[in-house]
Amino acid sequence: MSLRPEQLRALVENYLDELSLTAELGGLAEPVRYAIGGKRVRPVICLATGDALGLPLDHLLPAAAAVELIHSFSLVHDDLPALDDDRERRGEPSVWAEFGEAEAILAGDALVAEAFRLALTYPTADVARELVGATLQMIGGQWLDLRGEGDRDELHRLKTGALFSASVGCALAAGEVPKVEREPWREFAAELGLLFQVVDDLLDGDGYVLDVGEDGARRLADEAAERAHARLDPIDADTDVLAAIVDDLAARTS
């Protein structure tokens, strides 16, 4: 029987708590660990994807953790004064506000390195390739956003959608699923990423809400959820947990 999302989240939390950071980080390990917060949405999706395919969860945990470390890196750097200049993250001081700008830059760099260290524990470099592609897209999206360029859909695809795609893609890569069989999964991941972003904008009152209004954004979220469910239908796997994740993301209030 597949584990429920909250059980998968507990597995990720335990793995991250026990993760051995490289000794070279020394005192920098404190801001690095401080940065690894959040609800673990992306690593849970990674585990749920692999679990749907019958892959051992222990085998998937390094990939799932690597996805979360890349997500954490992006938030640490986005909060910096040179970018979004956010002093708070999740109701607590952001990394740069708590430890200093230089420390935050280095902590973000370390998170990237630690992520790829985990990704490269697999027999092939396929998991690492997934993360490289997503990381570069996220950086490119942040650059466009900083310059005030790119439309809403393009910014979403790069800044948010890329890592949702990698959350699914890293599980497929860890399981050595043939590339010709991955496209339906990627289509699902794209809809899941859009759903997450639109609901995020509804909660914050910005992004898509500014473009199409609250009712329009709610409709976009509902349509993305419907398409995500539809993308799961033809996939030959036990996707019940992924379907539950779609429903949870559509209904979230924080």
N, C-alpha and C positions, 0 to 999 in steps of 0.2 A: 504494500500500500504506500502511495506517495505521501510525503510529509506535507503538512500544511504550511502556508507562508510563514507563520510565526515560529514554527519549528525550524524552518530553514534559516530564518533570521537569527535564531539562537545559535545555530551551528556557525554562522558567519561571525557573530560576536565572540564566541569562544575562540575561534581560530585567530581572529585579529588580536584578541587579548593575549594570546600565547605566542604571537608572531615574534620571532627573534630578529630585531633590526640589526643591520651590520654594525660591527663593533666600532668602525671608523667614525660613526656619527657622534660618539661621546655624549656630551651634554646637549647636543642638538636633538637627541632622541625625545626629550621632553616636549618641545613644540611639535615634533612630528606626531607623537601620540596624541597630543592635544587636538591636532587637526583632523584626526580620524573620527569624526562624529557623524551624526545623521541617522537616517532610518533604514539604511542598507537596502534601499529599493533595487538598485542595480545588481548587487551580488545575489540577492534573493532571486531575481529573474534569471541570472546565470545558472544558479543551482536548480531552479525549477525547470529550465530548459533541458539541462542534462538529465535530471531525474525523469522527465517525460520520456526520454530516450532509453531509460534503463541504465544509465551510467552510474558508477559508484560515486557517492557524494564526496568521499575523501579525495578522489581523483580530481574533482571539480573545484575543491576549495581554494587551491592556489590561484586558479584563474579568476574565481569570483572575488577573492581578496585583491588581486591585481587591478581589477576593474574599479573597486572601491578606492584604492589608493590613487588611481588616476583622477577619479572624481574629486577626491580630497585635495589633490594638488591644484586642480583647476579653481576650486573655491578659495584656497589660500592665496593664490596669485591674483584672482579677480578682485579680492577684497583690498588689495594694496592701494595706497593713495594715488599711485600713478595710473590706476585703472578705475575701479568703481569707488574707491575711497570709503569703504564701509568699515566702521569701527565695531560693528556687532555682527555675529553670525549665530543663528539659533538662540537668540536671547543672551548670549555670552560674548565677551570681547573676542573679536576676530584675532587670528594668530598674530598679525603685525601689531595690533593694539595691545595685546597681552605681553608679547616678547620683544617687539621691535621689528622694523622693516627689514633689516639685513637678515635677521633670524628667520623671518617669514619667507623671504626669497630662498634661502638655503633649505629650509624645511620643505618647501614646495619641490625644489630640485631633488631632495632626498626621496620624497614620496614617488616621484617618477622613476628614479633608479631602483627603489625597492620593488615597485610594481613590475618592472621588466626583469628583475632578478627572479621573481616568482614565475613570471610568464615563461622564462627560459628554463624552468625545471622540467618542462615537457620534452618528449623525445624529438619533436620537430619544433620549428620556429613559428608555427602557424598561429598560436595564441599571441605571441609577441607581435606578429604582423597585424593582427586585428587591433591590438592596442595602439600600435604606431599610427595606423590609419585614423583611428578615432581621435587620438591626441592631436595630430596635425590638423584635422578638421576643426576641432574645438579651438585651437590657437588661431586658425584662420578666421573663424567666426568671431572671436573676440576682437581681432584686428578690424574686421569690417564694422563691428558695433562701435568700437572706439572712434572710428572715422565717420560714423553716421552713414555708412553705406550698406547696401543689401536690403532686400525687402524682408518682411516678417517671416515668411516661409523659409527663405534661405538661411536667415539667422537661426531659426529653430532647428533646421536640418543640421547645421554645423555645430551649434553650441550645446544643444540638448540631444537631438536625435542621434548624433554620431555615437555617443556612449551607450545609448539604449541598444543600438544596433550591435555594438561591441559586446554588450552584456549577453545577448543571445549568441553572437558569432563566436565569442571565446569558448562557450560551452560546446558548440559544434566543432570548433577546432580542437579542443581538449579531447573530444570523443572521436576525432579523426573521421567525422562525417564527410563523405565525398562532396566536393564543392558543387557538383551538379544538383545535389539534393538540398542545398542551403537556401535557395531563393525564396521558397514559401515562408521559411522562418524569418528571413530578412524583411519580407513584406509585413509580417506580423509585428516585428520589432519597430518598423517605421510608424505604424499606427499607434503602437504603445507609447512611443516617444512623443508623438503629437498629442495624444490624450494627456500625458503627464504635463506637458507644457501648457496646454490650454487650461487645465484645471488649476495649475500653478498661477496662471494669469488671473483666473477668476478669484482665487484667494487673495491675490495681491492687488487686484483692481488695475492691472496695467497690461502691456503686451496686446494680445488679441482683444481684450476688453476695450482698449482704446480704439482699436481698428473697427470692430463690428458691434460694440456694445455688449452688455452683460448677457442679454438674451441670445444674441448671435453667438457669443463665445460658448454659452451653455449648449447651444445646438451643435456647434463644432465638436465639443467634447463628446456629446452623445453619439454623433455620427462616427467619430474616431473609435469609440468603444464598440459600436456595432460592426465596423469594418475589422477591428482587431479580432472579435469573435469569429467573424466570417473567414478570416485568414487562417484560423486554427482548424476549421472544419475539415479541409482536405489533407491535413497533416496526419500521417500514419504514426501516431504516438499518443500516449496518455496525457492529454493536455488539460485535464480538469483543473490542476493547480494554477496553470497559466491563465485559464479562464477566470478563476477566482481572483487572481491578481488584477486582471482587467477591471473587474467589478469593484475591487477595493480602490483602485486608482481613480475610477470614475466618481466614487462616492466620498473621497477623502475630504476632510474639513480642515486639515492643517498640513 
